[in-house]
Amino acid sequence: MFNPVNRYILINVPQTQVEESNSGIVLPDDYKPHEERFGSVTTIACASDVRFPVEPSTDLIVDRGMIEEIKIGGTIYHVILDNYVVGIIE
């Protein structure tokens, strides 16, 4: 299990579904559709020095551009620093 430190929060980022259409328009392979700046994620674990109380399975609103992806041994982890959390959904 990956255990975050230094104010990082390990999160689960929901996969966005890409809508496909048969418009006949060809887009580049690296094209990414526009995403909202803020999104909802779910907490898996957090460092002991996070500056607000967060429990596993807490839903957070975060700045999507600040989510970091870490690949270790074929496993992908998503983390974010606590200062990029803008709210907690209760």
Biopython code that builds the backbone (N, CA, C, O; Angstrom):
import numpy as np
from Bio.PDB.StructureBuilder import StructureBuilder

atoms = [
    (1, "MET", "N", (0.852, -1.188, 0.000)),
    (1, "MET", "CA", (0.000, 0.000, 0.000)),
    (1, "MET", "C", (0.889, 1.240, 0.000)),
    (1, "MET", "O", (1.872, 1.313, 0.739)),
    (2, "PHE", "N", (0.545, 2.182, -0.810)),
    (2, "PHE", "CA", (1.249, 3.460, -0.890)),
    (2, "PHE", "C", (0.751, 4.354, 0.240)),
    (2, "PHE", "O", (-0.451, 4.595, 0.349)),
    (3, "ASN", "N", (1.652, 4.848, 1.080)),
    (3, "ASN", "CA", (1.283, 5.732, 2.185)),
    (3, "ASN", "C", (1.840, 7.129, 1.919)),
    (3, "ASN", "O", (3.058, 7.307, 1.908)),
    (4, "PRO", "N", (0.985, 8.112, 1.707)),
    (4, "PRO", "CA", (1.449, 9.464, 1.414)),
    (4, "PRO", "C", (2.048, 10.152, 2.643)),
    (4, "PRO", "O", (1.669, 9.866, 3.778)),
    (5, "VAL", "N", (2.993, 11.064, 2.392)),
    (5, "VAL", "CA", (3.612, 11.887, 3.435)),
    (5, "VAL", "C", (3.686, 13.328, 2.925)),
    (5, "VAL", "O", (3.300, 13.603, 1.789)),
    (6, "ASN", "N", (4.177, 14.241, 3.754)),
    (6, "ASN", "CA", (4.392, 15.653, 3.383)),
    (6, "ASN", "C", (3.137, 16.332, 2.829)),
    (6, "ASN", "O", (3.180, 16.967, 1.776)),
    (7, "ARG", "N", (2.036, 16.194, 3.539)),
    (7, "ARG", "CA", (0.772, 16.861, 3.234)),
    (7, "ARG", "C", (0.076, 16.358, 1.967)),
    (7, "ARG", "O", (-0.831, 17.014, 1.456)),
    (8, "TYR", "N", (0.498, 15.196, 1.457)),
    (8, "TYR", "CA", (-0.157, 14.628, 0.279)),
    (8, "TYR", "C", (-1.348, 13.771, 0.689)),
    (8, "TYR", "O", (-1.376, 13.175, 1.765)),
    (9, "ILE", "N", (-2.326, 13.731, -0.203)),
    (9, "ILE", "CA", (-3.524, 12.910, -0.012)),
    (9, "ILE", "C", (-3.607, 11.946, -1.188)),
    (9, "ILE", "O", (-3.572, 12.374, -2.341)),
    (10, "LEU", "N", (-3.716, 10.652, -0.909)),
    (10, "LEU", "CA", (-3.895, 9.632, -1.932)),
    (10, "LEU", "C", (-5.377, 9.611, -2.281)),
    (10, "LEU", "O", (-6.226, 9.480, -1.398)),
    (11, "ILE", "N", (-5.690, 9.742, -3.578)),
    (11, "ILE", "CA", (-7.089, 9.879, -3.980)),
    (11, "ILE", "C", (-7.451, 8.897, -5.084)),
    (11, "ILE", "O", (-6.588, 8.384, -5.796)),
    (12, "ASN", "N", (-8.744, 8.652, -5.205)),
    (12, "ASN", "CA", (-9.306, 7.893, -6.309)),
    (12, "ASN", "C", (-9.954, 8.905, -7.243)),
    (12, "ASN", "O", (-10.865, 9.630, -6.842)),
    (13, "VAL", "N", (-9.483, 8.957, -8.493)),
    (13, "VAL", "CA", (-10.020, 9.887, -9.478)),
    (13, "VAL", "C", (-10.974, 9.120, -10.378)),
    (13, "VAL", "O", (-10.555, 8.172, -11.043)),
    (14, "PRO", "N", (-12.260, 9.507, -10.419)),
    (14, "PRO", "CA", (-13.195, 8.795, -11.298)),
    (14, "PRO", "C", (-12.815, 8.995, -12.761)),
    (14, "PRO", "O", (-12.384, 10.078, -13.157)),
    (15, "GLN", "N", (-12.976, 7.951, -13.552)),
    (15, "GLN", "CA", (-12.678, 8.016, -14.979)),
    (15, "GLN", "C", (-13.787, 8.782, -15.699)),
    (15, "GLN", "O", (-14.972, 8.538, -15.470)),
    (16, "THR", "N", (-13.390, 9.709, -16.569)),
    (16, "THR", "CA", (-14.368, 10.429, -17.374)),
    (16, "THR", "C", (-14.626, 9.639, -18.641)),
    (16, "THR", "O", (-13.696, 9.120, -19.257)),
    (17, "GLN", "N", (-15.886, 9.549, -19.028)),
    (17, "GLN", "CA", (-16.242, 8.803, -20.224)),
    (17, "GLN", "C", (-16.229, 9.749, -21.417)),
    (17, "GLN", "O", (-16.785, 10.845, -21.367)),
    (18, "VAL", "N", (-15.588, 9.306, -22.482)),
    (18, "VAL", "CA", (-15.499, 10.100, -23.695)),
    (18, "VAL", "C", (-16.671, 9.746, -24.599)),
    (18, "VAL", "O", (-16.902, 8.582, -24.925)),
    (19, "GLU", "N", (-17.403, 10.782, -24.993)),
    (19, "GLU", "CA", (-18.522, 10.555, -25.901)),
    (19, "GLU", "C", (-17.994, 10.478, -27.322)),
    (19, "GLU", "O", (-17.211, 11.326, -27.750)),
    (20, "GLU", "N", (-18.426, 9.459, -28.051)),
    (20, "GLU", "CA", (-18.001, 9.315, -29.426)),
    (20, "GLU", "C", (-19.164, 9.654, -30.340)),
    (20, "GLU", "O", (-20.322, 9.359, -30.045)),
    (21, "SER", "N", (-18.826, 10.278, -31.451)),
    (21, "SER", "CA", (-19.858, 10.598, -32.428)),
    (21, "SER", "C", (-19.347, 10.221, -33.809)),
    (21, "SER", "O", (-18.148, 10.030, -34.009)),
    (22, "ASN", "N", (-20.248, 10.119, -34.736)),
    (22, "ASN", "CA", (-19.902, 9.766, -36.103)),
    (22, "ASN", "C", (-19.985, 10.998, -36.993)),
    (22, "ASN", "O", (-20.638, 10.973, -38.037)),
    (23, "SER", "N", (-19.322, 12.076, -36.579)),
    (23, "SER", "CA", (-19.393, 13.324, -37.335)),
    (23, "SER", "C", (-18.466, 13.332, -38.539)),
    (23, "SER", "O", (-18.603, 14.178, -39.422)),
    (24, "GLY", "N", (-17.527, 12.400, -38.582)),
    (24, "GLY", "CA", (-16.593, 12.360, -39.694)),
    (24, "GLY", "C", (-15.392, 13.260, -39.506)),
    (24, "GLY", "O", (-14.535, 13.331, -40.386)),
    (25, "ILE", "N", (-15.308, 13.950, -38.381)),
    (25, "ILE", "CA", (-14.179, 14.826, -38.087)),
    (25, "ILE", "C", (-13.094, 13.992, -37.406)),
    (25, "ILE", "O", (-13.360, 13.295, -36.426)),
    (26, "VAL", "N", (-11.884, 14.069, -37.928)),
    (26, "VAL", "CA", (-10.769, 13.319, -37.368)),
    (26, "VAL", "C", (-9.980, 14.243, -36.442)),
    (26, "VAL", "O", (-9.580, 15.340, -36.834)),
    (27, "LEU", "N", (-9.762, 13.786, -35.210)),
    (27, "LEU", "CA", (-9.027, 14.562, -34.213)),
    (27, "LEU", "C", (-7.661, 13.922, -33.985)),
    (27, "LEU", "O", (-7.503, 12.717, -34.181)),
    (28, "PRO", "N", (-6.674, 14.717, -33.573)),
    (28, "PRO", "CA", (-5.358, 14.145, -33.265)),
    (28, "PRO", "C", (-5.444, 13.119, -32.139)),
    (28, "PRO", "O", (-6.336, 13.190, -31.293)),
    (29, "ASP", "N", (-4.511, 12.164, -32.134)),
    (29, "ASP", "CA", (-4.500, 11.116, -31.105)),
    (29, "ASP", "C", (-4.334, 11.683, -29.704)),
    (29, "ASP", "O", (-4.851, 11.110, -28.745)),
    (30, "ASP", "N", (-3.613, 12.815, -29.564)),
    (30, "ASP", "CA", (-3.375, 13.387, -28.241)),
    (30, "ASP", "C", (-4.434, 14.411, -27.834)),
    (30, "ASP", "O", (-4.248, 15.124, -26.848)),
    (31, "TYR", "N", (-5.535, 14.496, -28.571)),
    (31, "TYR", "CA", (-6.608, 15.443, -28.243)),
    (31, "TYR", "C", (-7.285, 15.041, -26.945)),
    (31, "TYR", "O", (-7.614, 13.873, -26.737)),
    (32, "LYS", "N", (-7.488, 16.020, -26.074)),
    (32, "LYS", "CA", (-8.216, 15.799, -24.827)),
    (32, "LYS", "C", (-9.383, 16.771, -24.774)),
    (32, "LYS", "O", (-9.188, 17.972, -24.958)),
    (33, "PRO", "N", (-10.587, 16.280, -24.528)),
    (33, "PRO", "CA", (-11.728, 17.194, -24.432)),
    (33, "PRO", "C", (-11.593, 18.096, -23.207)),
    (33, "PRO", "O", (-10.905, 17.757, -22.244)),
    (34, "HIS", "N", (-12.254, 19.238, -23.257)),
    (34, "HIS", "CA", (-12.198, 20.192, -22.152)),
    (34, "HIS", "C", (-12.785, 19.573, -20.887)),
    (34, "HIS", "O", (-13.861, 18.975, -20.911)),
    (35, "GLU", "N", (-12.060, 19.727, -19.787)),
    (35, "GLU", "CA", (-12.552, 19.266, -18.481)),
    (35, "GLU", "C", (-12.749, 20.475, -17.587)),
    (35, "GLU", "O", (-12.054, 21.482, -17.716)),
    (36, "GLU", "N", (-13.684, 20.363, -16.698)),
    (36, "GLU", "CA", (-13.895, 21.413, -15.706)),
    (36, "GLU", "C", (-12.644, 21.544, -14.850)),
    (36, "GLU", "O", (-11.937, 20.563, -14.621)),
    (37, "ARG", "N", (-12.370, 22.759, -14.377)),
    (37, "ARG", "CA", (-11.174, 22.982, -13.560)),
    (37, "ARG", "C", (-11.250, 22.232, -12.240)),
    (37, "ARG", "O", (-10.242, 21.696, -11.778)),
    (38, "PHE", "N", (-12.422, 22.183, -11.627)),
    (38, "PHE", "CA", (-12.581, 21.532, -10.327)),
    (38, "PHE", "C", (-13.390, 20.252, -10.497)),
    (38, "PHE", "O", (-14.284, 20.175, -11.340)),
    (39, "GLY", "N", (-13.065, 19.253, -9.687)),
    (39, "GLY", "CA", (-13.775, 17.990, -9.767)),
    (39, "GLY", "C", (-13.804, 17.282, -8.430)),
    (39, "GLY", "O", (-13.104, 17.659, -7.491)),
    (40, "SER", "N", (-14.618, 16.260, -8.362)),
    (40, "SER", "CA", (-14.797, 15.480, -7.138)),
    (40, "SER", "C", (-13.906, 14.247, -7.186)),
    (40, "SER", "O", (-13.834, 13.561, -8.205)),
    (41, "VAL", "N", (-13.230, 13.972, -6.079)),
    (41, "VAL", "CA", (-12.401, 12.786, -5.906)),
    (41, "VAL", "C", (-12.722, 12.173, -4.548)),
    (41, "VAL", "O", (-13.371, 12.803, -3.712)),
    (42, "THR", "N", (-12.269, 10.953, -4.335)),
    (42, "THR", "CA", (-12.492, 10.273, -3.059)),
    (42, "THR", "C", (-11.153, 9.962, -2.409)),
    (42, "THR", "O", (-10.229, 9.480, -3.063)),
    (43, "THR", "N", (-11.061, 10.242, -1.121)),
    (43, "THR", "CA", (-9.837, 10.011, -0.361)),
    (43, "THR", "C", (-9.631, 8.521, -0.102)),
    (43, "THR", "O", (-10.563, 7.803, 0.260)),
    (44, "ILE", "N", (-8.390, 8.073, -0.297)),
    (44, "ILE", "CA", (-8.016, 6.698, 0.046)),
    (44, "ILE", "C", (-7.207, 6.715, 1.340)),
    (44, "ILE", "O", (-7.479, 5.942, 2.259)),
    (45, "ALA", "N", (-6.206, 7.604, 1.410)),
    (45, "ALA", "CA", (-5.358, 7.743, 2.599)),
    (45, "ALA", "C", (-4.755, 9.139, 2.571)),
    (45, "ALA", "O", (-4.746, 9.798, 1.532)),
    (46, "CYS", "N", (-4.251, 9.588, 3.716)),
    (46, "CYS", "CA", (-3.618, 10.906, 3.739)),
    (46, "CYS", "C", (-2.448, 10.911, 4.726)),
    (46, "CYS", "O", (-2.377, 10.100, 5.649)),
    (47, "ALA", "N", (-1.539, 11.855, 4.493)),
    (47, "ALA", "CA", (-0.387, 12.020, 5.380)),
    (47, "ALA", "C", (-0.860, 12.495, 6.743)),
    (47, "ALA", "O", (-1.934, 13.085, 6.859)),
    (48, "SER", "N", (-0.074, 12.244, 7.760)),
    (48, "SER", "CA", (-0.459, 12.630, 9.122)),
    (48, "SER", "C", (-0.417, 14.141, 9.332)),
    (48, "SER", "O", (-1.008, 14.643, 10.288)),
    (49, "ASP", "N", (0.276, 14.880, 8.449)),
    (49, "ASP", "CA", (0.380, 16.320, 8.627)),
    (49, "ASP", "C", (-0.555, 17.139, 7.730)),
    (49, "ASP", "O", (-0.348, 18.340, 7.555)),
    (50, "VAL", "N", (-1.581, 16.498, 7.163)),
    (50, "VAL", "CA", (-2.583, 17.242, 6.391)),
    (50, "VAL", "C", (-3.260, 18.225, 7.333)),
    (50, "VAL", "O", (-3.569, 17.882, 8.474)),
    (51, "ARG", "N", (-3.492, 19.440, 6.863)),
    (51, "ARG", "CA", (-3.915, 20.537, 7.742)),
    (51, "ARG", "C", (-5.405, 20.588, 8.069)),
    (51, "ARG", "O", (-5.861, 21.553, 8.683)),
    (52, "PHE", "N", (-6.157, 19.594, 7.681)),
    (52, "PHE", "CA", (-7.574, 19.523, 8.045)),
    (52, "PHE", "C", (-7.938, 18.048, 8.182)),
    (52, "PHE", "O", (-7.272, 17.192, 7.599)),
    (53, "PRO", "N", (-8.980, 17.741, 8.941)),
    (53, "PRO", "CA", (-9.311, 16.332, 9.165)),
    (53, "PRO", "C", (-9.902, 15.682, 7.911)),
    (53, "PRO", "O", (-10.881, 16.167, 7.343)),
    (54, "VAL", "N", (-9.284, 14.577, 7.495)),
    (54, "VAL", "CA", (-9.755, 13.828, 6.330)),
    (54, "VAL", "C", (-9.714, 12.354, 6.662)),
    (54, "VAL", "O", (-8.691, 11.839, 7.113)),
    (55, "GLU", "N", (-10.811, 11.682, 6.442)),
    (55, "GLU", "CA", (-10.898, 10.244, 6.666)),
    (55, "GLU", "C", (-10.962, 9.539, 5.306)),
    (55, "GLU", "O", (-11.349, 10.160, 4.316)),
    (56, "PRO", "N", (-10.591, 8.259, 5.240)),
    (56, "PRO", "CA", (-10.777, 7.517, 3.994)),
    (56, "PRO", "C", (-12.247, 7.559, 3.551)),
    (56, "PRO", "O", (-13.153, 7.593, 4.383)),
    (57, "SER", "N", (-12.465, 7.557, 2.257)),
    (57, "SER", "CA", (-13.801, 7.611, 1.632)),
    (57, "SER", "C", (-14.461, 8.981, 1.719)),
    (57, "SER", "O", (-15.654, 9.103, 1.443)),
    (58, "THR", "N", (-13.708, 10.017, 2.097)),
    (58, "THR", "CA", (-14.243, 11.368, 2.103)),
    (58, "THR", "C", (-14.229, 11.912, 0.676)),
    (58, "THR", "O", (-13.237, 11.760, -0.037)),
    (59, "ASP", "N", (-15.319, 12.539, 0.262)),
    (59, "ASP", "CA", (-15.381, 13.159, -1.058)),
    (59, "ASP", "C", (-14.868, 14.580, -0.966)),
    (59, "ASP", "O", (-15.309, 15.363, -0.124)),
    (60, "LEU", "N", (-13.917, 14.909, -1.856)),
    (60, "LEU", "CA", (-13.291, 16.227, -1.858)),
    (60, "LEU", "C", (-13.507, 16.901, -3.208)),
    (60, "LEU", "O", (-13.674, 16.227, -4.225)),
    (61, "ILE", "N", (-13.503, 18.224, -3.214)),
    (61, "ILE", "CA", (-13.461, 18.997, -4.441)),
    (61, "ILE", "C", (-12.038, 19.534, -4.556)),
    (61, "ILE", "O", (-11.541, 20.200, -3.648)),
    (62, "VAL", "N", (-11.378, 19.234, -5.697)),
    (62, "VAL", "CA", (-9.976, 19.603, -5.877)),
    (62, "VAL", "C", (-9.777, 20.305, -7.219)),
    (62, "VAL", "O", (-10.619, 20.222, -8.113)),
    (63, "ASP", "N", (-8.649, 20.992, -7.337)),
    (63, "ASP", "CA", (-8.221, 21.580, -8.599)),
    (63, "ASP", "C", (-7.625, 20.443, -9.427)),
    (63, "ASP", "O", (-6.548, 19.945, -9.102)),
    (64, "ARG", "N", (-8.307, 20.030, -10.484)),
    (64, "ARG", "CA", (-7.890, 18.868, -11.278)),
    (64, "ARG", "C", (-6.486, 19.012, -11.862)),
    (64, "ARG", "O", (-5.777, 18.019, -12.026)),
    (65, "GLY", "N", (-6.089, 20.229, -12.170)),
    (65, "GLY", "CA", (-4.776, 20.458, -12.758)),
    (65, "GLY", "C", (-3.633, 20.165, -11.809)),
    (65, "GLY", "O", (-2.483, 20.072, -12.239)),
    (66, "MET", "N", (-3.921, 20.020, -10.535)),
    (66, "MET", "CA", (-2.885, 19.782, -9.532)),
    (66, "MET", "C", (-2.787, 18.327, -9.101)),
    (66, "MET", "O", (-1.975, 17.995, -8.237)),
    (67, "ILE", "N", (-3.595, 17.460, -9.683)),
    (67, "ILE", "CA", (-3.525, 16.033, -9.372)),
    (67, "ILE", "C", (-2.261, 15.471, -10.017)),
    (67, "ILE", "O", (-2.019, 15.672, -11.207)),
    (68, "GLU", "N", (-1.464, 14.770, -9.225)),
    (68, "GLU", "CA", (-0.222, 14.172, -9.711)),
    (68, "GLU", "C", (-0.405, 12.670, -9.852)),
    (68, "GLU", "O", (-1.021, 12.027, -9.002)),
    (69, "GLU", "N", (0.138, 12.113, -10.940)),
    (69, "GLU", "CA", (0.056, 10.680, -11.199)),
    (69, "GLU", "C", (1.423, 10.052, -10.970)),
    (69, "GLU", "O", (2.428, 10.505, -11.518)),
    (70, "ILE", "N", (1.449, 9.008, -10.158)),
    (70, "ILE", "CA", (2.693, 8.304, -9.837)),
    (70, "ILE", "C", (2.542, 6.859, -10.283)),
    (70, "ILE", "O", (1.588, 6.183, -9.897)),
    (71, "LYS", "N", (3.493, 6.376, -11.106)),
    (71, "LYS", "CA", (3.475, 4.985, -11.564)),
    (71, "LYS", "C", (4.599, 4.226, -10.869)),
    (71, "LYS", "O", (5.771, 4.584, -10.985)),
    (72, "ILE", "N", (4.224, 3.169, -10.142)),
    (72, "ILE", "CA", (5.206, 2.341, -9.442)),
    (72, "ILE", "C", (4.862, 0.879, -9.710)),
    (72, "ILE", "O", (3.796, 0.397, -9.327)),
    (73, "GLY", "N", (5.775, 0.192, -10.366)),
    (73, "GLY", "CA", (5.586, -1.242, -10.604)),
    (73, "GLY", "C", (4.289, -1.602, -11.285)),
    (73, "GLY", "O", (3.674, -2.605, -10.926)),
    (74, "GLY", "N", (3.853, -0.834, -12.242)),
    (74, "GLY", "CA", (2.619, -1.131, -12.959)),
    (74, "GLY", "C", (1.358, -0.621, -12.281)),
    (74, "GLY", "O", (0.268, -0.752, -12.838)),
    (75, "THR", "N", (1.478, -0.051, -11.110)),
    (75, "THR", "CA", (0.336, 0.514, -10.399)),
    (75, "THR", "C", (0.383, 2.031, -10.509)),
    (75, "THR", "O", (1.443, 2.642, -10.378)),
    (76, "ILE", "N", (-0.773, 2.627, -10.750)),
    (76, "ILE", "CA", (-0.868, 4.082, -10.861)),
    (76, "ILE", "C", (-1.563, 4.628, -9.620)),
    (76, "ILE", "O", (-2.649, 4.181, -9.251)),
    (77, "TYR", "N", (-0.914, 5.607, -8.981)),
    (77, "TYR", "CA", (-1.473, 6.287, -7.811)),
    (77, "TYR", "C", (-1.716, 7.746, -8.183)),
    (77, "TYR", "O", (-0.953, 8.340, -8.944)),
    (78, "HIS", "N", (-2.787, 8.312, -7.636)),
    (78, "HIS", "CA", (-3.061, 9.735, -7.819)),
    (78, "HIS", "C", (-2.993, 10.407, -6.456)),
    (78, "HIS", "O", (-3.610, 9.958, -5.490)),
    (79, "VAL", "N", (-2.224, 11.497, -6.398)),
    (79, "VAL", "CA", (-2.079, 12.243, -5.146)),
    (79, "VAL", "C", (-2.285, 13.729, -5.414)),
    (79, "VAL", "O", (-2.170, 14.202, -6.544)),
    (80, "ILE", "N", (-2.590, 14.440, -4.346)),
    (80, "ILE", "CA", (-2.730, 15.894, -4.424)),
    (80, "ILE", "C", (-2.307, 16.484, -3.084)),
    (80, "ILE", "O", (-2.551, 15.892, -2.033)),
    (81, "LEU", "N", (-1.675, 17.648, -3.126)),
    (81, "LEU", "CA", (-1.318, 18.344, -1.886)),
    (81, "LEU", "C", (-2.570, 18.912, -1.234)),
    (81, "LEU", "O", (-3.526, 19.269, -1.923)),
    (82, "ASP", "N", (-2.567, 18.994, 0.081)),
    (82, "ASP", "CA", (-3.754, 19.465, 0.797)),
    (82, "ASP", "C", (-4.155, 20.900, 0.447)),
    (82, "ASP", "O", (-5.329, 21.245, 0.574)),
    (83, "ASN", "N", (-3.218, 21.746, 0.013)),
    (83, "ASN", "CA", (-3.599, 23.126, -0.293)),
    (83, "ASN", "C", (-4.334, 23.245, -1.626)),
    (83, "ASN", "O", (-4.789, 24.340, -1.956)),
    (84, "TYR", "N", (-4.474, 22.170, -2.411)),
    (84, "TYR", "CA", (-5.259, 22.203, -3.645)),
    (84, "TYR", "C", (-6.647, 21.600, -3.455)),
    (84, "TYR", "O", (-7.394, 21.428, -4.418)),
    (85, "VAL", "N", (-6.985, 21.282, -2.211)),
    (85, "VAL", "CA", (-8.346, 20.849, -1.885)),
    (85, "VAL", "C", (-9.147, 22.123, -1.590)),
    (85, "VAL", "O", (-8.775, 22.910, -0.720)),
    (86, "VAL", "N", (-10.243, 22.314, -2.318)),
    (86, "VAL", "CA", (-11.039, 23.528, -2.123)),
    (86, "VAL", "C", (-12.302, 23.281, -1.315)),
    (86, "VAL", "O", (-12.965, 24.235, -0.907)),
    (87, "GLY", "N", (-12.650, 22.020, -1.075)),
    (87, "GLY", "CA", (-13.816, 21.761, -0.265)),
    (87, "GLY", "C", (-13.999, 20.299, 0.049)),
    (87, "GLY", "O", (-13.413, 19.425, -0.591)),
    (88, "ILE", "N", (-14.831, 20.047, 1.056)),
    (88, "ILE", "CA", (-15.182, 18.704, 1.489)),
    (88, "ILE", "C", (-16.684, 18.542, 1.317)),
    (88, "ILE", "O", (-17.460, 19.383, 1.772)),
    (89, "ILE", "N", (-17.093, 17.465, 0.661)),
    (89, "ILE", "CA", (-18.524, 17.196, 0.473)),
    (89, "ILE", "C", (-19.022, 16.368, 1.640)),
    (89, "ILE", "O", (-18.491, 15.291, 1.912)),
    (90, "GLU", "N", (-20.030, 16.856, 2.326)),
    (90, "GLU", "CA", (-20.575, 16.127, 3.483)),
    (90, "GLU", "C", (-21.970, 15.629, 3.196)),
    (90, "GLU", "O", (-22.587, 14.995, 4.052)),
]
sb = StructureBuilder()
sb.init_structure("model")
sb.init_model(0)
sb.init_chain("A")
sb.init_seg("    ")
for serial, (resi, resn, name, xyz) in enumerate(atoms, 1):
    if name == "N":
        sb.init_residue(resn, " ", resi, " ")
    sb.init_atom(name, np.array(xyz, "f"), 0.0, 1.0, " ", f" {name:<3s}", serial, name[0])
structure = sb.get_structure()
